[in-house]
Amino acid sequence: TISNNLRLRRREFAMLRSVGLTPKGLNKILMLEGLFFALTPIIVSIPIVLFICWYMLRLTPITWSEFISIFPAGPILIYAILIIASIFLSYAVSSTSAKKSNVVESIKDEIV
């Protein structure tokens, strides 16, 4: 999905580069976009998970302290880090074509 998204926006990147965006600036844009795509699902899911945990704990005699003592925080944190790293890696790999493409050719290919 990320690769296709960047391929479809090749003209946009070429136009930004034609007005003076450096490769370092393009990297910053892409990394911020990757950070947004990586953190948005995590930030949205935290309140939902907390609500589900709260509701399930209300139905059972288990207390929050008992639940927290067996909560698998380590594996969840590792998977979240792996997801963020995979998104950044896919942005880094996919952005190489946007950085290496000729500005004039990219704009011309999209017009035709």
C-alpha positions in Angstrom: 0.0 0.0 0.0 2.8 2.4 0.9 4.7 1.6 -2.3 1.6 2.2 -4.4 0.8 5.4 -2.6 4.3 6.8 -3.2 4.2 5.7 -6.8 0.9 7.5 -7.4 2.3 10.7 -5.9 5.4 10.7 -8.0 4.3 13.8 -9.8 3.7 15.6 -6.5 7.2 14.8 -5.4 8.7 15.9 -8.7 6.9 19.2 -8.5 8.2 19.8 -4.9 11.7 18.9 -6.1 11.4 21.3 -9.0 10.7 24.2 -6.6 13.8 23.5 -4.5 13.0 20.6 -2.1 16.2 18.9 -1.2 16.5 15.1 -0.8 16.9 15.7 2.9 13.6 17.7 2.9 11.9 14.9 1.0 13.2 12.4 3.6 11.7 14.6 6.4 8.3 14.7 4.7 8.3 11.0 4.1 9.4 10.2 7.6 6.7 12.4 9.1 4.1 10.8 6.9 5.4 7.4 8.0 5.2 8.4 11.6 1.7 9.6 11.1 0.6 6.3 9.5 2.4 4.2 12.1 1.2 6.1 15.2 -2.4 6.8 14.2 -3.7 3.3 14.6 -1.9 2.9 17.9 -3.3 6.1 19.3 -6.8 5.3 18.2 -6.7 1.8 19.5 -5.5 2.6 23.0 -8.8 4.1 24.3 -10.8 1.3 22.6 -8.7 -1.4 24.3 -8.9 0.4 27.6 -12.7 0.6 27.3 -13.0 -3.1 26.4 -10.7 -4.0 29.4 -12.7 -1.8 31.7 -16.0 -3.5 30.5 -14.6 -7.0 30.8 -13.1 -6.4 34.2 -16.5 -5.1 35.4 -18.1 -8.4 34.4 -15.5 -10.5 36.3 -14.2 -10.4 39.9 -10.7 -9.6 38.7 -9.3 -6.3 39.8 -7.1 -3.9 37.8 -4.1 -4.7 39.8 -4.5 -8.4 39.2 -5.0 -7.8 35.5 -2.0 -5.5 35.2 0.3 -8.1 36.9 -0.4 -10.6 34.1 -0.8 -8.1 31.2 1.5 -9.0 28.3 3.0 -5.5 27.9 6.4 -6.7 26.6 5.1 -8.7 23.6 2.6 -5.9 22.7 5.4 -3.3 22.8 7.7 -5.5 20.7 4.9 -5.9 18.0 4.2 -2.2 18.0 7.9 -1.4 17.5 8.0 -4.0 14.7 5.0 -2.5 12.9 6.5 1.0 13.2 9.9 -0.2 11.9 8.3 -2.0 9.0 6.3 1.1 8.0 9.5 3.2 8.1 11.5 0.6 6.2 8.8 0.4 3.4 8.8 4.2 3.2 12.6 4.2 2.9 12.6 1.5 0.2 9.7 3.1 -1.8 11.1 6.6 -1.6 14.3 5.7 -3.4 12.4 5.7 -6.8 10.9 9.1 -6.0 14.3 10.5 -5.1 16.1 9.1 -8.2 13.5 9.9 -10.8 14.1 12.8 -13.2 11.9 15.8 -12.4 11.0 16.6 -16.0 10.3 13.0 -16.9 8.1 12.4 -13.8 5.9 15.5 -14.5 5.7 14.7 -18.2 4.7 11.0 -17.7 1.8 12.1 -15.5 0.5 14.6 -18.0 0.5 12.2 -20.9 
